[in-house]
């Protein structure tokens, strides 16, 4: 198995909505995005699959050293070998890969966030940074596009958090800011015990509104001259924003006990419609 084949397999196993949009990319960019996505999945799996803190921390430390190997042209892992030809071609910043790993470390150290400011740092590291790397792969002329990529990453991660409230709670995690729970008169136990109450519904709807605001902000910030090059991100936005609206339409508090998803054909149609809109 070649390094790229390893990455393709890793991406396919995830079943992510993101990978639907990759098929519309030219081959080189598609391969670069597949390798980047495989990197994110691999380091995320360290936290999800390792129950021993010290083992997980050691693995993340190894990945940090492997990022340094990548930029010294001595990668050891199939994923970093797959990434190697794209680092210089797309000007991918080393610190961004390290930030992603720092975000995974936050998952090791924290299972609660006191306020949105703390949560923002986490979202920046695990999502906005990925958006910045993706924007570089897609290509841009106007540096304002990086602000768009940052805020779109925030929107994606907030959508993930909303969708996965119940799943995360069953792992003992609450990503919703605790001060916002208190303000909504929702206890941690309400979330952990999956209580579908009017207060919980109001809390989730507030989170949805904030995520929507980040989609609005990002789309407003994208310079028109870069829209065609960035249309893969716009395809992802169409899929994820539709998912967010499905959650709200289906009664927001139900995220505690079920995981909303879109059928594969619908995701493809949303991606295709967006592709042709910006062609």
Buried (B, 14 or more C-beta within 10 A) or exposed (E): EEBBEBBBEBBEEBEBBBBBBBEBBEEEBBBBBBBBBBBBBBBBBBBEEBEEEEEBBEBBEEBBEBBEBBBEEEBEBBBBBBBBBBBEEBEBBEEBBBBBBBBBBBBBEBEBBEEBEBBBBBBBBBBBBBBBBBBBBBEBEEEBBBBBBBBBBBBBBBBBBBBBBBEBBEEEBBBBBBBBBEEBEBBBEBBBEBBBBEBBBBBBBBBBEBBBBBBEBBBEBBBEEBBBBBBBBBBBBBBBBBBBEBBBEEEBBBBBEEEBEBEEEBBBBBBBEBBEEEE
